[in-house]
């Protein structure tokens, strides 16, 4: 029981300390992984505040995603939410 709480506490500490965008992008080793990272971020937030939109812009830039691809990802995400 004690080790489970220790693990849980470590996970919670990591969740409270977000990874810098550049570090997150560096872990995406392929263009496909970059799209997945971006989509996961888009799904995790509402992107309805300036800070969230800025985060997504910085992430797309760090992942070197073309703007037309970013637009396609947003369109697909919106379509999936409406389905």
N, C-alpha and C positions, 0 to 999 in steps of 0.2 A: 504494500500500500504506500509506503514512504517513497519508493522509487517512482511509482506512477505519478505521485504529486510533484516530484522533482521534475520529471519529464514534462508534465503539463505546465508547470511554472516556466520552464525553459521555452516551450513552444509559445506561450502567451507573451513572454518577453520579446521573442523574435517578431511576433505579430504587431507588437506596439512600436517596433523600430523598423520603419519601412526602408526597403532597399533603395538606394539612389537609382534614378532612371538609367543612368549610364551603366551601372553595374548590372541591372536587370537586362538591358539590351545586349551587353557583352556576353551574357549566357546563352543568347539565341544564336546558335552556330550556323544556322541555315536560314534562307529567306522564309521557308515554310514555318520554321520555329518562331521567327519574328512575327509573322502573321498571327500565330497562335498566342504568343505573349500579348500582342496588342488586343486581340479579340477577348482574351481572358480579362484584361484590364477593363476593357469597355463593358463587359458583362458584369464586372464587380462593382462598377460605379454607375451613377445616373448621368454623369456629365452635364449636370444642370447648374453648375456653379462655375464662375471663372477659374477657380483653382483646379477643378477637375478637368475642364477643357484645356487649360494650360498643361496639366500633367499629360494628357493624351497627345497634345501637340509635341511636347518635348520627347515623349516616348516614340512617337512616329518618326521624329527626326533622328533620334539616337538609333533606331532600328533601320534607318534609311529606307523607309517605306514611301513609295511614290504617292503623291497626293490623290491620284485617281484610284489607286488601290485602297487607300484609307477611306475614300468616299464609298467604294464598293463594300468594304467591310461594314461601314455604318449602315448602308442601305440594307445589306443582308441581315444585320442585327435587328434593325427596325422591322423588317418583314417577318422575322422569326418571332418577335414579340407580339405582332399583330395576328399571327396565325393561330 
